[in-house]
Amino acid sequence: MATTEFTRRFFMLDGAALAVGAGWLAFSDRVRAQMLSSDSSAKPDAGLDAFPRQSPKLVQETVGASHARFERVRELVTAYPELAKSSWDWGFGDWEAPIDAASHTGQRETALFLMGHGARPTLFTYAMLGELSVVKAVLDSQPELRKMGGPHGLTLLHHARQGGERAAAVREYLEKLGGADDGSTVPSKETADAIVGRYAADGANGPRFEVVLNKERLAVVGEDRSPRNLFQLPDASLHPAGAPSVRFRFEIVDGQAKTASVTMGAAKFQAGRL
């Protein structure tokens, strides 16, 4: 897999790389949503494919549309009101509800509409909406929550920035607290060059995955082909966006990864490079 040009372009980025990565998370979610059928809710039986549970297709489309397509959200939730409270796992337990999507992309109108239809606002929602009294009351009681990661691992400060001028007071408050953006970093060029490739665990049914450069970001791709951006922790392990407890550790020999050890809670496995 040729990676030289992608790698060179990616690692010209400076300390703003995390913000760029956050933007890509929102963008990639929107792209996936737009690939879904635009008229799925118009069919009388569209919501029955998983009866008595909600339709996974409609849940994914509602979450995806909540990033930037208010009219589509209104159409879907009007047809199926409980979608306002639905949630979608983009990978590794990175769950996102429609209001989460609206909150981290600054979609104020969408967030207020969803709340009016039963969606449960979070502290991230209030940060985006500029509700300083709410955010301050919580953080005065639990100051460490200023570092808490929401969907995709995005921080409270990120949400406040997405809220624009209406959330300026929340943004300034969080910036004064300090440490609101502390945490994982973008993997180094050396790490990226070493680990891009395909991996497979032993056995015919063992997990398989690929590490790729995805729109200038290092990402892991599973069998569902949905890329999850990777971030590096101080101990050199990597984790996928929104799932800091999932760890990838690579054994690198002579500049190239030979094996990968993956931990997901109680589940662990080792995969060899193909």
For each residue, the residues with C-beta under 8 A, 3 or more apart:
1: 196 197 212
2: 5
3: 6 7 192 193 196 213
4: 7 8
5: 2 8 9
6: 3 9 10 213 216
7: 3 4 10 11 189 192 193 213
8: 4 5 11 12
9: 5 6 12 216
10: 6 7 13 189 192 213 216 217 218
11: 7 8 188 189 192
12: 8 9
13: 10 16 17 20 186 216
14: 17
15: 18
16: 13 19 20
17: 13 14 20 21 186
18: 15 21 22 181 185 186
19: 16 22 23 158
20: 13 16 17 23 24 216 217
21: 17 18 24 25 186 217 229 231 241
22: 18 19 25 26 104 152 154 158
23: 19 20 26 27
24: 20 21 27 28 214 215 216 217 229
25: 21 22 28 29 152 154 229 241
26: 22 23 29 30 67 68 104 105
27: 23 24 30 31 215
28: 24 25 31 32 214 215 227
29: 25 26 32 33 63 64 67 90 96 101
30: 26 27 33 34 64 67 68 69
31: 27 28 34 35
32: 28 29 35 36 60 64 226
33: 29 30 36 60 61 63 64 65 67 69
34: 30 31 64
35: 31 32
36: 32 33 40 57 60 61 64
37: 40 57 61
38: 72
39: 42 43
40: 36 37 43 46 57 58 61
41: 46 47 58 75 76 79 80
42: 39 46
43: 39 40 46
44:
45: 48 49
46: 40 41 42 43 49 55 57 58
47: 41 51 54 55 58 79 80
48: 45 51 55
49: 45 46 55 56 57
50: 53 54 55 56
51: 47 48
52:
53: 50
54: 47 50 58 59 80 82 83 86
55: 46 47 48 49 50 58 59 80
56: 49 50 59 60
57: 36 37 40 46 49 60 61
58: 40 41 46 47 54 55 61 62 76 80 83 86
59: 54 55 56 62 63 83 86 87 88
60: 32 33 36 56 57 63 64 88
61: 33 36 37 40 57 58 64 65 72 76
62: 58 59 65 66 73 76 77 83 86 98
63: 29 33 59 60 66 86 87 88 96 97 98 100 101
64: 29 30 32 33 34 36 60 61 67 88 101
65: 33 61 62 68 69 72 73 76 98
66: 62 63 69 73 98 99 101 102 107 110 114
67: 26 29 30 33 64 101 102 105 107
68: 26 30 65 105 107
69: 30 33 65 66 72 73
70: 73 74 107 109 110 113
71: 74 75
72: 38 61 65 69 75 76
73: 62 65 66 69 70 76 77 98 102 110 113 114
74: 70 71 77 78 113
75: 41 71 72 78 79
76: 41 58 61 62 65 72 73 79 80 83
77: 62 73 74 80 81 83 84 98 113 114 117
78: 74 75 81
79: 41 47 75 76
80: 41 47 54 55 58 76 77 83
81: 77 78 84 117 118
82: 54 85 86 118
83: 54 58 59 62 76 77 80 86 98
84: 77 81 98 99 114 117 118 119
85: 82 97 118 119 120
86: 54 58 59 62 63 82 83 97 98
87: 59 63 95 96 97 100
88: 59 60 63 64 95 96 97
89: 93 94 95 96
90: 29 94 95 96 152 226 228 242
91: 94 222 224 226 228 240 242 243
92: 228 240 242 243 246 264
93: 89 242 243 246
94: 89 90 91 151 152 153 228 240 241 242 243
95: 87 88 89 90 151 242
96: 29 63 87 88 89 90 100 101 151 152 242
97: 63 85 86 87 88 100 101 119 120 151
98: 62 63 65 66 73 77 83 84 86 101 102 110 114 119
99: 66 84 102 103 111 114 115 119 120 121 122 125
100: 63 87 96 97 103 104 122 124 125 150 151
101: 29 63 64 66 67 96 97 98 104 105 107 151
102: 66 67 73 98 99 105 107 108 110 111 114 125 128
103: 99 100 107 111 122 124 125 127 128 150 159 162
104: 22 26 100 101 124 128 150 151 152 154 158 159 162
105: 26 67 68 101 102 162
106: 128 162 163 164
107: 66 67 68 70 101 102 103 110 111
108: 102 111 112 128 129 163 166
109: 70 112 113
110: 66 70 73 98 102 107 113 114
111: 99 102 103 107 108 114 115 119 121 125 128 129
112: 108 109 115 116 129
113: 70 73 74 77 109 110 116 117
114: 66 73 77 84 98 99 102 110 111 117 118 119
115: 99 111 112 118 119 121 125
116: 112 113
117: 77 81 84 113 114
118: 81 82 84 85 114 115
119: 84 85 97 98 99 111 114 115
120: 85 97 99
121: 99 111 115 125 126
122: 99 100 103 125 126 150
123: 126 127 134 135 138 145 148 156
124: 100 103 104 127 128 150 151 154 156 159
125: 99 100 102 103 111 115 121 122 128 129 159
126: 121 122 123 129 131 134 135
127: 103 123 124 130 131 135 156 157 159 160 163 167 170 174
128: 102 103 104 106 108 111 124 125 159 160 162 163 167
129: 108 111 112 125 126 163 166 167
130: 127 160 163 166 167 168 169 170
131: 126 127 134 135 170
132: 135 136 169 170 173
133: 136 137
134: 123 126 131 137 138
135: 123 126 127 131 132 138 139 156 160 170 173 174
136: 132 133 139 140 173
137: 133 134 140 141
138: 123 134 135 141 142 145
139: 135 136 142 143 145 146 177
140: 136 137 143
141: 137 138
142: 138 139 145
143: 139 140 146 177
144: 147 148
145: 123 138 139 142 148 156
146: 139 143 155 156 157 174 177 179 180
147: 144 155 179 180 182 183
148: 123 144 145 155 156
149: 152 153 154 155 183 242 244
150: 100 103 104 122 124 153 154 155 156 159
151: 94 95 96 97 100 101 104 124 154 242
152: 22 25 90 94 96 104 149 241 242
153: 94 149 150 183 184 231 241 242 243 244
154: 22 25 104 124 149 150 151 158 159
155: 146 147 148 149 150 158 159 180 181 183
156: 123 124 127 135 145 146 148 150 159 160 174 180
157: 127 146 160 161 171 174 175 180 181
158: 19 22 104 154 155 161 162 181
159: 103 104 124 125 127 128 150 154 155 156 162 163 167
160: 127 128 130 135 156 157 163 167 170 171 174
161: 157 158 167 171
162: 103 104 105 106 128 158 159 167
163: 106 108 127 128 129 130 159 160 166 167 170 171
164: 106 167 168
165: 168
166: 108 129 130 163
167: 127 128 129 130 159 160 161 162 163 164 170 171
168: 130 164 165 171 172
169: 130 132 172 173
170: 127 130 131 132 135 160 163 167 173 174
171: 157 160 161 163 167 168 174 175
172: 168 169 175 176
173: 132 135 136 169 170 176 177
174: 127 135 146 156 157 160 170 171 177 180
175: 157 171 172 178 180
176: 172 173
177: 139 143 146 173 174 180
178: 175
179: 146 147 182
180: 146 147 155 156 157 174 175 177
181: 18 155 157 158
182: 147 179
183: 147 149 153 155 231 244
184: 153 231 232 233 239 244
185: 18 231 232
186: 13 17 18 21 217 218 231 232
187: 191 192 218 230 231 232 238
188: 11 191 192 232
189: 7 10 11 192 193
190: 193 194 255
191: 187 188 194 195 218 232 236 238 250
192: 3 7 10 11 187 188 189 195 196 213 218
193: 3 7 189 190 196 255
194: 190 191 250 252 255 256 257
195: 191 192 211 218 250 252 257 260
196: 1 3 192 193 211 212 213 218
197: 1 210 211 257 273 274
198: 208 209 210 273 274
199: 208 209 210 211 259 260 271 272 273 274
200: 206 207 208 271 272 274
201: 206 207 208 269 270 271 272
202: 206 270 272
203: 206
204:
205:
206: 200 201 202 203 269 271
207: 200 201 222 262 269 271
208: 198 199 200 201 222 223 271
209: 198 199 220 221 222 223 271
210: 197 198 199 220 221
211: 195 196 197 199 218 219 220 221 230
212: 1 196 218 219 220 221 227
213: 3 6 7 10 192 196 216 217 218 219
214: 24 28 217 218 219 221 227 229
215: 24 27 28
216: 6 9 10 13 20 24 213
217: 10 20 21 24 186 213 214 229 230
218: 10 186 187 191 192 195 196 211 212 213 214 229 230 238
219: 211 212 213 214 227 228 229 230
220: 209 210 211 212 227 228 230 240 248
221: 209 210 211 212 214 225 226 227 228
222: 91 207 208 209 225 226
223: 208 209
224: 91
225: 221 222
226: 32 90 91 221 222
227: 28 212 214 219 220 221
228: 90 91 92 94 219 220 221 240 241 242 243
229: 21 24 25 214 217 218 219 240 241
230: 187 211 217 218 219 220 238 239 240 241 248
231: 21 153 183 184 185 186 187 238 239 240 241
232: 184 185 186 187 188 191 236 237 238
233: 184 236 237 238 239 244 247
234:
235:
236: 191 232 233 249
237: 232 233 247 248 249
238: 187 191 218 230 231 232 233 247 248 249 250
239: 184 230 231 233 243 244 245 246 247 248
240: 91 92 94 220 228 229 230 231 243 246 248
241: 21 25 94 152 153 228 229 230 231
242: 90 91 92 93 94 95 96 149 151 152 153 228
243: 91 92 93 94 153 228 239 240 246
244: 149 153 183 184 233 239
245: 239 265
246: 92 93 239 240 243 262 263 264
247: 233 237 238 239 261 262 263
248: 220 230 237 238 239 240 260 261 262
249: 236 237 238 260 261 262 263
250: 191 194 195 238 257 259 260 261
251: 257 258 259 260 261
252: 194 195 255 256 257 258
253: 256 258
254:
255: 190 193 194 252
256: 194 252 253 273
257: 194 195 197 250 251 252 260 273
258: 251 252 253 272 273
259: 199 250 251 270 271 272 273
260: 195 199 248 249 250 251 257 270 271 273
261: 247 248 249 250 251 268 269 270
262: 207 246 247 248 249 268 269 270 271
263: 246 247 249 267 268
264: 92 246 267 268
265: 245
266:
267: 263 264
268: 261 262 263 264
269: 201 206 207 261 262
270: 201 202 259 260 261 262
271: 199 200 201 206 207 208 209 259 260 262
272: 199 200 201 202 258 259
273: 197 198 199 256 257 258 259 260
274: 197 198 199 200
